[in-house]
Amino acid sequence: MTHTTTAAKFHPGRIVATPGALEAIRASGQNPETFLAAHLDGYWGGDLCDEDRLLNDEALSDGSRILSAYRTLRGERIWVITEAVGDDGRRASTTLLLASEY
């Protein structure tokens, strides 16, 4: 996955990752920041359908959940999920995880 970083389109809140996602990313010779940067830049990944891409674009305005789907260089599916805006008007967290862990 190649992606040029620009300004983030939304605030991620607290950033966390599952041990499985971290291991898969490191085993591929990549780093978590690559996937997180793409997610925050609004590049939702090649494994997302058009409907989910549209929902993500709408979420930038309405504050709903944002999901990106990527593959490591070894083919492992990685999801990056940013939770919906809470009662305080902020997003609480973003999680990197294996698709199989959802």
Steps between C-alpha positions, in 0.01 A plus 500: 500500500643835398346817625615860532402661829302823502309676777276270706130522412389421857638452849553131589456524876705244692690267265521132591588177319448133567807279548394301192492808279836622627660160439357474145613853414851447637530156334437672166781749565254789528405724789162590653548869422472428127149358539394765750621786278308365200184467714529854637562637150173351372658222292265221607695215339457269206291240686198724565183499288361820347215516753742491794717766335196724467402438863853596607485822297167583665645415843749784460198733526252311716742348751410135448745207507782486244641169370803450277616165363855431387730206432854463623771410252445138609128518424365522858181707521532795737205713603525845651182608678432842649202504732210740451499840661387479863272723704792739552534554122834316476614165367619286789727250325644342190593131497726305264401134492500192282176462307470153657500660847185706442 
